Amino acid sequence: MGRIAVVVAVAGLGLGACVTMQGSGDGGLAAPCNDGVCKVSVDVTSCVITPTPDPLPVKGENNIFWDLTFMSSFYRFTDDGIKLKTSSPVFDSAQKLSDSKFKMHDKGTPGSYPYAIKVQRWKIFEGWTECPTLDPTIVNG
């Protein structure tokens, strides 16, 4: 019994160290942007869109990727699933890479840039139906 407790304690410390090492020093949350790439995880439940992070903090020039989570498998991005609310030379046009992934290049000019996320949900007898659009923000700093 004593050996099992020691093994469990050591394993717990090891896992705790891994979690701490992956964090960014801001309460354990990883930074959304690294090495010129920003990642936004998009979860959709009952047609409610939740991007993480929101707002998206960006420093400098980056490619931003939006990915629908695995739990959002009955959803897909529309053809204009990621689009700035107001056109801006700070960003290249968003590209739909797949039904679950978008990419947009951000040139990094400081400012706040609202954008729209549009998805559709698959319903058995109705086919693809639009969900309400969400308007999160990219904050370049």
C-alpha positions, -999 to 999 in steps of 0.1 A, spaced: 0 0 0 28 24 8 45 19 -25 13 26 -44 9 59 -25 45 69 -34 40 60 -71 8 80 -72 24 110 -55 54 110 -78 32 107 -109 11 136 -97 41 158 -92 54 149 -126 21 158 -143 19 190 -123 54 199 -135 43 193 -172 13 215 -168 34 243 -153 60 240 -181 34 244 -208 19 276 -194 30 311 -202 32 325 -167 -2 342 -170 -21 318 -148 -13 287 -168 -29 298 -201 -8 293 -232 -2 324 -253 -24 324 -285 5 336 -307 40 320 -311 66 323 -339 43 342 -363 13 320 -358 -19 327 -337 -45 301 -330 -81 306 -322 -101 276 -310 -138 279 -320 -163 259 -301 -200 258 -311 -227 243 -289 -264 247 -297 -254 272 -324 -236 294 -298 -201 303 -310 -173 307 -285 -139 316 -298 -109 313 -274 -93 337 -269 -117 366 -273 -105 392 -278 -74 379 -297 -43 398 -286 -17 400 -314 17 415 -313 34 420 -347 29 403 -380 12 369 -377 -9 343 -395 -41 337 -376 -58 303 -378 -93 295 -366 -101 259 -359 -135 244 -351 -131 221 -321 -138 183 -323 -169 188 -302 -182 211 -330 -182 183 -356 -219 189 -367 -209 225 -376 -189 240 -404 -176 275 -414 -196 292 -442 -176 303 -472 -172 337 -456 -169 322 -421 -142 347 -410 -145 382 -422 -135 417 -409 -165 439 -401 -147 467 -420 -122 460 -447 -86 470 -437 -52 469 -455 -38 455 -422 -52 421 -431 -51 399 -462 -84 383 -471 -93 353 -450 -89 319 -467 -111 289 -460 -87 260 -458 -114 235 -450 -149 233 -435 -133 235 -400 -103 258 -406 -97 294 -417 -65 315 -421 -59 352 -423 -26 372 -424 -23 401 -399 3 427 -408 3 438 -372 -7 475 -374 -19 485 -339 -56 488 -334 -88 470 -326 -105 451 -354 -139 435 -350 -146 405 -373 -175 381 -379 -176 343 -373 -202 325 -393 -210 288 -390 -237 264 -401 -252 234 -382 -262 201 -398 -298 191 -390 -310 157 -402 -343 168 -418 -332 204 -427 -297 201 -439 -272 229 -433 -287 259 -414 -271 292 -404 -263 299 -368 -263 335 -354 -231 354 -363 -207 363 -335 -186 395 -337 -154 390 -317 -123 413 -319 -86 411 -329 -65 436 -308 -31 444 -324 -7 460 -299 
